Amino acid sequence: MASVVKQMVKNVARIHALGVKKIAVSGLQPVGCLPKTTALSSFSQCNSTFNDFATSHNNLLRRGLVKLKQQETNNDNSSIVILDLYDSFMSVLNHPSSYKIKNHFKPCCVGLSSQYACGSVDDKSMVKKYRVCNDPKSAFFWDLVHPTQSGWHAVYSNLRATSNVLQQLH
């Protein structure tokens, strides 16, 4: 994990050295809340071990970027911000009804059996081997790892309302 974060910070420094003045870096979302992980609990709760990993990654990233900002204090009106996806995801997942989300852990699109995934089609018959929920707008996740459009809208709305980082990019 440390080597990944170190490389991310190096990449941000390179981008800044190329003259980019405003850079947004996203932290990890709570990966323990992805349906791929919550399936183990019948989509009822997040996995704290995976979420602890994401939190550790985000803390390392934050420290690395703070150190980078301190090193690059050349008053060029540059801005490096972290988009705190973790807290925004958790806010939506902990208060889904505030965002008109009914299904916050269960994916909308799933395979018909464990051998199929969202979007699977039988090679011979070309019959789809997945099903889509009746109301995708009320689901937070589209498949095992991707939020729906409504899910991303809720995350963005929360991020925008609770943080000033987006204003720093203007």
C-alpha positions as a printed Julia matrix, in Angstrom:
170×3 Matrix{Float64}:
   0.0     0.0     0.0
   2.78    2.43    0.9
   4.47    1.96   -2.47
   1.21    2.67   -4.32
   0.64    5.87   -2.35
   4.27    6.91   -2.82
   3.87    6.48   -6.59
   0.6     8.44   -6.56
   2.31   11.35   -4.79
   5.2    11.2    -7.29
   2.71   11.3   -10.16
   0.94   14.32   -8.67
   4.33   16.07   -8.32
   5.09   15.31  -11.98
   1.73   16.64  -13.1
   2.29   19.8   -11.06
   5.8    20.19  -12.51
   4.24   20.13  -15.99
   2.39   23.31  -15.06
  -0.99   22.0   -13.94
  -2.1    24.37  -11.19
  -5.19   22.65   -9.83
  -5.16   18.93   -9.14
  -7.83   16.77   -7.5
  -6.86   13.35   -6.18
  -9.57   10.97   -5.04
  -9.11    8.74   -2.06
 -10.55    5.26   -1.92
 -14.23    4.75   -1.26
 -15.19    2.31    1.52
 -14.27   -0.85   -0.41
 -15.74   -2.96    2.38
 -19.17   -1.63    1.41
 -19.02   -2.7    -2.24
 -21.62   -5.39   -3.04
 -18.75   -7.7    -4.0
 -17.83   -7.62   -0.3
 -21.25   -7.19    1.33
 -22.53  -10.27   -0.53
 -20.85  -12.3     2.23
 -23.37  -10.81    4.7
 -26.34  -11.08    2.31
 -25.83   -7.39    1.44
 -26.54   -6.3     5.01
 -23.29   -4.76    6.29
 -19.88   -3.46    5.3
 -16.69   -5.43    5.9
 -14.62   -3.47    8.44
 -11.33   -5.13    7.46
 -11.59   -3.86    3.9
 -12.76   -0.45    5.1
  -9.79   -0.24    7.48
  -7.53   -0.87    4.48
  -9.17    2.01    2.58
  -8.86    4.3     5.61
  -5.16    3.46    5.98
  -4.59    4.12    2.28
  -6.41    7.45    2.47
  -4.46    8.54    5.57
  -1.14    7.73    3.88
  -2.25    9.6     0.77
  -3.33   12.63    2.78
   0.01   12.75    4.64
   1.94   12.35    1.39
   0.06   15.15   -0.34
   0.38   17.48    2.68
   4.14   16.88    2.61
   4.2    17.55   -1.14
   2.28   20.82   -0.68
   4.78   21.92    1.98
   7.69   21.18   -0.37
   6.11   23.04   -3.27
   5.27   26.35   -1.65
   6.21   28.54   -4.58
   3.09   30.75   -4.44
   1.95   29.91   -7.96
  -1.73   29.76   -6.95
  -1.65   26.0    -7.31
  -4.03   23.76   -5.45
  -3.84   20.04   -4.71
  -6.98   18.7    -3.07
  -8.18   15.3    -1.97
 -11.74   14.29   -2.81
 -12.89   12.43    0.3
 -14.97    9.75   -1.38
 -14.83    7.57    1.73
 -16.82    9.95    3.94
 -19.2    10.9     1.14
 -19.96    7.24    0.34
 -20.44    6.46    4.04
 -22.77    9.4     4.54
 -24.98    8.19    1.7
 -24.81    4.54    2.77
 -25.62    5.44    6.4
 -28.54    7.71    5.42
 -29.83    6.28    2.12
 -33.37    7.63    2.46
 -31.99   11.19    2.55
 -30.86   10.59   -1.04
 -33.93    8.59   -2.18
 -31.87    5.4    -2.16
 -33.79    2.27   -1.15
 -31.22   -0.43   -1.92
 -27.88    0.75   -0.6
 -25.84   -2.48   -0.53
 -27.61   -4.75   -3.0
 -26.65   -4.27   -6.66
 -29.31   -3.49   -9.25
 -27.82   -5.69  -11.99
 -26.83   -9.27  -11.07
 -26.07  -12.53  -12.82
 -28.75  -15.21  -12.83
 -26.35  -17.53  -11.0
 -22.88  -17.38   -9.48
 -21.3   -18.24  -12.84
 -22.76  -15.11  -14.46
 -22.33  -11.4   -13.81
 -24.16   -8.26  -14.82
 -24.06   -8.08  -18.61
 -23.35  -11.79  -19.17
 -24.81  -13.28  -22.33
 -24.8   -16.95  -23.32
 -22.25  -17.4   -26.11
 -24.41  -19.76  -28.16
 -27.99  -18.65  -27.64
 -27.19  -14.94  -27.04
 -29.71  -15.01  -24.18
 -28.93  -12.58  -21.37
 -27.87  -14.24  -18.13
 -28.5   -11.32  -15.8
 -31.41   -9.35  -14.43
 -31.86   -5.67  -13.66
 -33.88   -4.35  -10.73
 -37.24   -2.69  -11.35
 -36.12    0.77  -10.18
 -32.43    1.48  -10.9
 -32.88    5.07   -9.66
 -33.47    3.78   -6.12
 -30.35    1.58   -6.09
 -26.96    2.87   -4.97
 -24.92    0.2    -6.78
 -25.35   -0.88  -10.4
 -23.28   -4.05  -10.17
 -20.81   -5.57   -7.71
 -18.47   -2.56   -7.75
 -19.97    0.42   -9.62
 -22.48    2.94   -8.23
 -25.52    3.8   -10.32
 -26.01    7.27  -11.74
 -28.22    7.98   -8.7
 -25.5     6.64   -6.42
 -22.83    8.88   -7.93
 -25.22   11.84   -7.82
 -25.78   11.26   -4.1
 -22.02   10.97   -3.44
 -21.3    14.13   -5.43
 -24.12   16.02   -3.71
 -22.73   15.04   -0.33
 -19.18   15.88   -1.34
 -20.27   19.26   -2.61
 -22.33   20.07    0.49
 -19.79   18.98    3.1
 -16.5    20.08    1.62
 -14.89   23.19    0.27
 -12.39   21.3    -1.9
 -14.45   21.79   -5.03
 -14.35   25.57   -4.54
 -10.55   25.37   -4.3
 -10.49   24.06   -7.86
 -12.2    27.15   -9.3
